[in-house]
Amino acid sequence: MEPLAKVSLASSGGSRPAGWQAQVRIDYVINKVAQTHRGQSEGDVAQAIHDQLRAVGVVPNGRQIAQYANAISALPQLPPNATKR
C-alpha cells in the first residue's frame, strides 16, 4: 500500500487574510456615504454608515463609525450635478 499524499489546506500564493471581504464591504459603504452625506451632521452620517453596513452584512463597530462619520461630516458638500441638455 502506497502512502497518501500530504494535504495542505492553505493554497500556495494568492491566499488572502481572514476578513478581507468584510473590509471590501466597509470600504464600499464608506465611499458611498462619503459621496452622498458629506457635510451633513455627524449623527446623520453615522446613522447612514450603520444602516448601510448592516445592509451588506457587516456588524458595525461603533468607534470606527464615529471616526468615519467625523471625517465625512467635515468634508465640504459636493455641488449638485448640472443637468445635461
N, CA, C and O atoms as CSV, one atom per row, in Angstrom:
chain,resi,resn,atom,element,x,y,z
A,1,MET,N,N,0.833,-1.172,0.000
A,1,MET,CA,C,0.000,0.000,0.000
A,1,MET,C,C,0.885,1.244,0.000
A,1,MET,O,O,1.821,1.342,0.793
A,2,GLU,N,N,0.588,2.194,-0.891
A,2,GLU,CA,C,1.390,3.410,-1.008
A,2,GLU,C,C,0.933,4.448,0.012
A,2,GLU,O,O,-0.250,4.512,0.346
A,3,PRO,N,N,1.875,5.267,0.510
A,3,PRO,CA,C,1.491,6.307,1.457
A,3,PRO,C,C,0.641,7.381,0.766
A,3,PRO,O,O,0.797,7.637,-0.428
A,4,LEU,N,N,-0.238,7.989,1.518
A,4,LEU,CA,C,-1.092,9.038,0.982
A,4,LEU,C,C,-0.299,10.336,0.803
A,4,LEU,O,O,0.654,10.611,1.531
A,5,ALA,N,N,-0.719,11.109,-0.171
A,5,ALA,CA,C,-0.068,12.395,-0.408
A,5,ALA,C,C,-0.427,13.368,0.711
A,5,ALA,O,O,-1.528,13.322,1.260
A,6,LYS,N,N,0.498,14.230,1.034
A,6,LYS,CA,C,0.278,15.223,2.068
A,6,LYS,C,C,-0.763,16.238,1.586
A,6,LYS,O,O,-0.690,16.716,0.454
A,7,VAL,N,N,-1.717,16.561,2.434
A,7,VAL,CA,C,-2.775,17.504,2.083
A,7,VAL,C,C,-2.559,18.788,2.856
A,7,VAL,O,O,-2.379,18.771,4.074
A,8,SER,N,N,-2.578,19.889,2.147
A,8,SER,CA,C,-2.435,21.189,2.792
A,8,SER,C,C,-3.677,22.014,2.488
A,8,SER,O,O,-4.080,22.125,1.330
A,9,LEU,N,N,-4.288,22.596,3.520
A,9,LEU,CA,C,-5.480,23.403,3.313
A,9,LEU,C,C,-5.149,24.807,2.831
A,9,LEU,O,O,-5.998,25.464,2.228
A,10,ALA,N,N,-3.956,25.273,3.079
A,10,ALA,CA,C,-3.560,26.609,2.632
A,10,ALA,C,C,-3.010,26.518,1.220
A,10,ALA,O,O,-2.105,25.731,0.942
A,11,SER,N,N,-3.560,27.323,0.340
A,11,SER,CA,C,-3.060,27.311,-1.036
A,11,SER,C,C,-1.767,28.103,-1.109
A,11,SER,O,O,-1.550,29.033,-0.332
A,12,SER,N,N,-0.933,27.737,-2.026
A,12,SER,CA,C,0.335,28.447,-2.160
A,12,SER,C,C,0.133,29.665,-3.049
A,12,SER,O,O,-0.290,29.537,-4.198
A,13,GLY,N,N,0.433,30.844,-2.520
A,13,GLY,CA,C,0.292,32.080,-3.279
A,13,GLY,C,C,-1.158,32.467,-3.483
A,13,GLY,O,O,-2.021,31.604,-3.643
A,14,GLY,N,N,-1.422,33.741,-3.478
A,14,GLY,CA,C,-2.765,34.217,-3.746
A,14,GLY,C,C,-3.731,34.088,-2.597
A,14,GLY,O,O,-4.903,34.433,-2.747
A,15,SER,N,N,-3.287,33.608,-1.459
A,15,SER,CA,C,-4.210,33.488,-0.329
A,15,SER,C,C,-4.400,34.860,0.301
A,15,SER,O,O,-3.486,35.685,0.303
A,16,ARG,N,N,-5.576,35.094,0.827
A,16,ARG,CA,C,-5.905,36.390,1.404
A,16,ARG,C,C,-6.110,36.230,2.901
A,16,ARG,O,O,-6.491,35.160,3.375
A,17,PRO,N,N,-5.854,37.305,3.642
A,17,PRO,CA,C,-6.047,37.216,5.091
A,17,PRO,C,C,-7.525,37.127,5.451
A,17,PRO,O,O,-8.396,37.536,4.683
A,18,ALA,N,N,-7.784,36.588,6.628
A,18,ALA,CA,C,-9.163,36.474,7.090
A,18,ALA,C,C,-9.782,37.860,7.200
A,18,ALA,O,O,-9.121,38.809,7.622
A,19,GLY,N,N,-11.038,37.974,6.824
A,19,GLY,CA,C,-11.749,39.235,6.945
A,19,GLY,C,C,-11.618,40.176,5.771
A,19,GLY,O,O,-12.109,41.303,5.837
A,20,TRP,N,N,-10.974,39.758,4.702
A,20,TRP,CA,C,-10.767,40.682,3.584
A,20,TRP,C,C,-12.078,41.080,2.922
A,20,TRP,O,O,-12.208,42.209,2.448
A,21,GLN,N,N,-13.059,40.166,2.880
A,21,GLN,CA,C,-14.340,40.511,2.262
A,21,GLN,C,C,-15.075,41.573,3.073
A,21,GLN,O,O,-15.694,42.471,2.503
A,22,ALA,N,N,-15.011,41.476,4.371
A,22,ALA,CA,C,-15.654,42.484,5.220
A,22,ALA,C,C,-15.016,43.844,4.983
A,22,ALA,O,O,-15.718,44.854,4.927
A,23,GLN,N,N,-13.695,43.885,4.842
A,23,GLN,CA,C,-13.016,45.159,4.611
A,23,GLN,C,C,-13.408,45.764,3.265
A,23,GLN,O,O,-13.558,46.980,3.152
A,24,VAL,N,N,-13.571,44.934,2.259
A,24,VAL,CA,C,-14.009,45.433,0.951
A,24,VAL,C,C,-15.409,46.035,1.070
A,24,VAL,O,O,-15.685,47.081,0.482
A,25,ARG,N,N,-16.282,45.389,1.819
A,25,ARG,CA,C,-17.638,45.905,2.011
A,25,ARG,C,C,-17.630,47.213,2.790
A,25,ARG,O,O,-18.375,48.138,2.468
A,26,ILE,N,N,-16.788,47.289,3.811
A,26,ILE,CA,C,-16.678,48.524,4.597
A,26,ILE,C,C,-16.186,49.661,3.713
A,26,ILE,O,O,-16.742,50.759,3.748
A,27,ASP,N,N,-15.153,49.409,2.923
A,27,ASP,CA,C,-14.620,50.438,2.022
A,27,ASP,C,C,-15.686,50.925,1.049
A,27,ASP,O,O,-15.797,52.124,0.792
A,28,TYR,N,N,-16.470,49.995,0.508
A,28,TYR,CA,C,-17.533,50.348,-0.428
A,28,TYR,C,C,-18.556,51.268,0.236
A,28,TYR,O,O,-18.939,52.292,-0.329
A,29,VAL,N,N,-18.995,50.896,1.436
A,29,VAL,CA,C,-20.016,51.681,2.139
A,29,VAL,C,C,-19.478,53.062,2.495
A,29,VAL,O,O,-20.176,54.060,2.312
A,30,ILE,N,N,-18.255,53.134,2.998
A,30,ILE,CA,C,-17.683,54.423,3.388
A,30,ILE,C,C,-17.557,55.342,2.173
A,30,ILE,O,O,-17.866,56.530,2.271
A,31,ASN,N,N,-17.114,54.821,1.042
A,31,ASN,CA,C,-17.003,55.639,-0.166
A,31,ASN,C,C,-18.371,56.113,-0.642
A,31,ASN,O,O,-18.520,57.255,-1.078
A,32,LYS,N,N,-19.354,55.250,-0.560
A,32,LYS,CA,C,-20.711,55.605,-0.980
A,32,LYS,C,C,-21.287,56.700,-0.081
A,32,LYS,O,O,-21.850,57.678,-0.572
A,33,VAL,N,N,-21.145,56.535,1.232
A,33,VAL,CA,C,-21.662,57.533,2.174
A,33,VAL,C,C,-20.884,58.848,2.040
A,33,VAL,O,O,-21.464,59.925,2.176
A,34,ALA,N,N,-19.590,58.767,1.776
A,34,ALA,CA,C,-18.784,59.980,1.613
A,34,ALA,C,C,-19.257,60.798,0.411
A,34,ALA,O,O,-19.105,62.019,0.404
A,35,GLN,N,N,-19.816,60.159,-0.582
A,35,GLN,CA,C,-20.328,60.874,-1.747
A,35,GLN,C,C,-21.707,61.459,-1.510
A,35,GLN,O,O,-22.026,62.524,-2.038
A,36,THR,N,N,-22.530,60.776,-0.724
A,36,THR,CA,C,-23.918,61.189,-0.566
A,36,THR,C,C,-24.193,62.004,0.691
A,36,THR,O,O,-25.173,62.749,0.719
A,37,HIS,N,N,-23.374,61.896,1.729
A,37,HIS,CA,C,-23.681,62.527,3.003
A,37,HIS,C,C,-22.610,63.512,3.483
A,37,HIS,O,O,-22.674,63.970,4.624
A,38,ARG,N,N,-21.646,63.842,2.654
A,38,ARG,CA,C,-20.576,64.737,3.107
A,38,ARG,C,C,-21.137,66.103,3.471
A,38,ARG,O,O,-22.018,66.632,2.795
A,39,GLY,N,N,-20.607,66.660,4.553
A,39,GLY,CA,C,-21.042,67.965,5.012
A,39,GLY,C,C,-22.291,67.935,5.874
A,39,GLY,O,O,-22.682,68.969,6.417
A,40,GLN,N,N,-22.924,66.788,6.015
A,40,GLN,CA,C,-24.116,66.685,6.859
A,40,GLN,C,C,-23.694,66.465,8.312
A,40,GLN,O,O,-22.511,66.287,8.601
A,41,SER,N,N,-24.660,66.479,9.214
A,41,SER,CA,C,-24.331,66.325,10.631
A,41,SER,C,C,-23.706,64.957,10.885
A,41,SER,O,O,-23.977,63.983,10.182
A,42,GLU,N,N,-22.866,64.919,11.906
A,42,GLU,CA,C,-22.158,63.685,12.237
A,42,GLU,C,C,-23.126,62.554,12.577
A,42,GLU,O,O,-22.875,61.399,12.232
A,43,GLY,N,N,-24.212,62.873,13.239
A,43,GLY,CA,C,-25.202,61.863,13.599
A,43,GLY,C,C,-25.875,61.255,12.385
A,43,GLY,O,O,-26.092,60.045,12.331
A,44,ASP,N,N,-26.212,62.100,11.398
A,44,ASP,CA,C,-26.829,61.598,10.168
A,44,ASP,C,C,-25.872,60.703,9.391
A,44,ASP,O,O,-26.266,59.667,8.854
A,45,VAL,N,N,-24.608,61.119,9.341
A,45,VAL,CA,C,-23.599,60.328,8.628
A,45,VAL,C,C,-23.393,58.988,9.330
A,45,VAL,O,O,-23.322,57.947,8.678
A,46,ALA,N,N,-23.298,59.015,10.653
A,46,ALA,CA,C,-23.102,57.778,11.418
A,46,ALA,C,C,-24.279,56.821,11.213
A,46,ALA,O,O,-24.078,55.615,11.068
A,47,GLN,N,N,-25.490,57.345,11.199
A,47,GLN,CA,C,-26.667,56.501,11.001
A,47,GLN,C,C,-26.660,55.887,9.598
A,47,GLN,O,O,-26.999,54.715,9.432
A,48,ALA,N,N,-26.278,56.672,8.595
A,48,ALA,CA,C,-26.214,56.157,7.220
A,48,ALA,C,C,-25.164,55.049,7.108
A,48,ALA,O,O,-25.407,54.026,6.469
A,49,ILE,N,N,-24.008,55.250,7.725
A,49,ILE,CA,C,-22.960,54.223,7.698
A,49,ILE,C,C,-23.460,52.955,8.388
A,49,ILE,O,O,-23.306,51.853,7.862
A,50,HIS,N,N,-24.052,53.117,9.555
A,50,HIS,CA,C,-24.561,51.970,10.317
A,50,HIS,C,C,-25.577,51.184,9.505
A,50,HIS,O,O,-25.480,49.962,9.394
A,51,ASP,N,N,-26.550,51.886,8.941
A,51,ASP,CA,C,-27.615,51.219,8.181
A,51,ASP,C,C,-27.065,50.495,6.952
A,51,ASP,O,O,-27.462,49.367,6.660
A,52,GLN,N,N,-26.155,51.147,6.239
A,52,GLN,CA,C,-25.642,50.535,5.010
A,52,GLN,C,C,-24.686,49.382,5.301
A,52,GLN,O,O,-24.639,48.418,4.537
A,53,LEU,N,N,-23.927,49.463,6.384
A,53,LEU,CA,C,-23.076,48.326,6.752
A,53,LEU,C,C,-23.931,47.123,7.102
A,53,LEU,O,O,-23.624,46.001,6.700
A,54,ARG,N,N,-25.006,47.350,7.852
A,54,ARG,CA,C,-25.923,46.257,8.188
A,54,ARG,C,C,-26.529,45.652,6.921
A,54,ARG,O,O,-26.710,44.438,6.828
A,55,ALA,N,N,-26.837,46.506,5.953
A,55,ALA,CA,C,-27.457,46.030,4.711
A,55,ALA,C,C,-26.537,45.111,3.913
A,55,ALA,O,O,-27.011,44.227,3.199
A,56,VAL,N,N,-25.207,45.316,4.031
A,56,VAL,CA,C,-24.277,44.455,3.296
A,56,VAL,C,C,-23.731,43.326,4.161
A,56,VAL,O,O,-22.829,42.601,3.743
A,57,GLY,N,N,-24.285,43.174,5.385
A,57,GLY,CA,C,-23.924,42.033,6.212
A,57,GLY,C,C,-22.716,42.223,7.093
A,57,GLY,O,O,-22.092,41.242,7.498
A,58,VAL,N,N,-22.366,43.466,7.405
A,58,VAL,CA,C,-21.226,43.735,8.271
A,58,VAL,C,C,-21.744,44.273,9.596
A,58,VAL,O,O,-22.572,45.184,9.621
A,59,VAL,N,N,-21.257,43.712,10.693
A,59,VAL,CA,C,-21.634,44.200,12.016
A,59,VAL,C,C,-20.799,45.448,12.293
A,59,VAL,O,O,-19.572,45.369,12.357
A,60,PRO,N,N,-21.453,46.600,12.457
A,60,PRO,CA,C,-20.708,47.851,12.620
A,60,PRO,C,C,-19.963,47.942,13.947
A,60,PRO,O,O,-20.424,47.431,14.968
A,61,ASN,N,N,-18.822,48.590,13.917
A,61,ASN,CA,C,-18.026,48.888,15.108
A,61,ASN,C,C,-18.278,50.357,15.427
A,61,ASN,O,O,-17.937,51.234,14.632
A,62,GLY,N,N,-18.873,50.630,16.587
A,62,GLY,CA,C,-19.278,51.986,16.940
A,62,GLY,C,C,-18.156,52.998,16.931
A,62,GLY,O,O,-18.349,54.133,16.494
A,63,ARG,N,N,-16.982,52.606,17.407
A,63,ARG,CA,C,-15.843,53.527,17.448
A,63,ARG,C,C,-15.386,53.900,16.044
A,63,ARG,O,O,-15.098,55.066,15.772
A,64,GLN,N,N,-15.319,52.919,15.154
A,64,GLN,CA,C,-14.902,53.202,13.782
A,64,GLN,C,C,-15.948,54.024,13.048
A,64,GLN,O,O,-15.604,54.912,12.268
A,65,ILE,N,N,-17.229,53.736,13.291
A,65,ILE,CA,C,-18.288,54.515,12.657
A,65,ILE,C,C,-18.163,55.975,13.074
A,65,ILE,O,O,-18.308,56.869,12.240
A,66,ALA,N,N,-17.896,56.226,14.346
A,66,ALA,CA,C,-17.757,57.600,14.831
A,66,ALA,C,C,-16.583,58.308,14.156
A,66,ALA,O,O,-16.687,59.489,13.823
A,67,GLN,N,N,-15.474,57.605,13.949
A,67,GLN,CA,C,-14.318,58.214,13.291
A,67,GLN,C,C,-14.623,58.542,11.836
A,67,GLN,O,O,-14.314,59.636,11.362
A,68,TYR,N,N,-15.236,57.585,11.124
A,68,TYR,CA,C,-15.600,57.835,9.731
A,68,TYR,C,C,-16.616,58.964,9.624
A,68,TYR,O,O,-16.499,59.824,8.752
A,69,ALA,N,N,-17.619,58.968,10.510
A,69,ALA,CA,C,-18.664,59.988,10.473
A,69,ALA,C,C,-18.075,61.372,10.733
A,69,ALA,O,O,-18.476,62.343,10.093
A,70,ASN,N,N,-17.145,61.469,11.647
A,70,ASN,CA,C,-16.497,62.737,11.947
A,70,ASN,C,C,-15.762,63.261,10.711
A,70,ASN,O,O,-15.872,64.439,10.371
A,71,ALA,N,N,-15.025,62.395,10.051
A,71,ALA,CA,C,-14.260,62.810,8.872
A,71,ALA,C,C,-15.183,63.190,7.709
A,71,ALA,O,O,-14.941,64.190,7.033
A,72,ILE,N,N,-16.223,62.411,7.475
A,72,ILE,CA,C,-17.130,62.667,6.354
A,72,ILE,C,C,-17.942,63.939,6.586
A,72,ILE,O,O,-18.177,64.699,5.646
A,73,SER,N,N,-18.368,64.177,7.813
A,73,SER,CA,C,-19.162,65.379,8.087
A,73,SER,C,C,-18.326,66.645,7.954
A,73,SER,O,O,-18.874,67.723,7.725
A,74,ALA,N,N,-17.006,66.531,8.095
A,74,ALA,CA,C,-16.124,67.689,7.959
A,74,ALA,C,C,-15.847,68.048,6.495
A,74,ALA,O,O,-15.340,69.134,6.211
A,75,LEU,N,N,-16.173,67.152,5.574
A,75,LEU,CA,C,-15.938,67.421,4.154
A,75,LEU,C,C,-16.937,68.444,3.629
A,75,LEU,O,O,-18.075,68.492,4.096
A,76,PRO,N,N,-16.524,69.265,2.659
A,76,PRO,CA,C,-17.486,70.194,2.062
A,76,PRO,C,C,-18.477,69.437,1.185
A,76,PRO,O,O,-18.139,68.411,0.596
A,77,GLN,N,N,-19.698,69.950,1.105
A,77,GLN,CA,C,-20.701,69.308,0.268
A,77,GLN,C,C,-20.329,69.459,-1.197
A,77,GLN,O,O,-19.729,70.452,-1.609
A,78,LEU,N,N,-20.702,68.447,-1.973
A,78,LEU,CA,C,-20.470,68.494,-3.410
A,78,LEU,C,C,-21.555,69.331,-4.070
A,78,LEU,O,O,-22.708,69.294,-3.639
A,79,PRO,N,N,-21.207,70.090,-5.111
A,79,PRO,CA,C,-22.250,70.838,-5.812
A,79,PRO,C,C,-23.167,69.876,-6.552
A,79,PRO,O,O,-22.725,68.803,-6.962
A,80,PRO,N,N,-24.428,70.235,-6.731
A,80,PRO,CA,C,-25.335,69.339,-7.465
A,80,PRO,C,C,-24.882,69.188,-8.918
A,80,PRO,O,O,-24.306,70.103,-9.506
A,81,ASN,N,N,-25.156,68.014,-9.476
A,81,ASN,CA,C,-24.782,67.757,-10.870
A,81,ASN,C,C,-25.579,68.651,-11.800
A,81,ASN,O,O,-26.785,68.827,-11.623
A,82,ALA,N,N,-24.913,69.206,-12.777
A,82,ALA,CA,C,-25.625,70.012,-13.785
A,82,ALA,C,C,-26.363,69.064,-14.717
A,82,ALA,O,O,-25.808,68.054,-15.148
A,83,THR,N,N,-27.595,69.381,-15.024
A,83,THR,CA,C,-28.365,68.520,-15.915
A,83,THR,C,C,-27.910,68.719,-17.345
A,83,THR,O,O,-27.628,69.837,-17.777
A,84,LYS,N,N,-27.844,67.626,-18.066
A,84,LYS,CA,C,-27.412,67.674,-19.468
A,84,LYS,C,C,-28.581,68.066,-20.344
A,84,LYS,O,O,-29.708,67.617,-20.133
A,85,ARG,N,N,-28.312,68.890,-21.308
A,85,ARG,CA,C,-29.376,69.328,-22.227
A,85,ARG,C,C,-29.175,68.775,-23.594
A,85,ARG,O,O,-29.974,69.041,-24.492
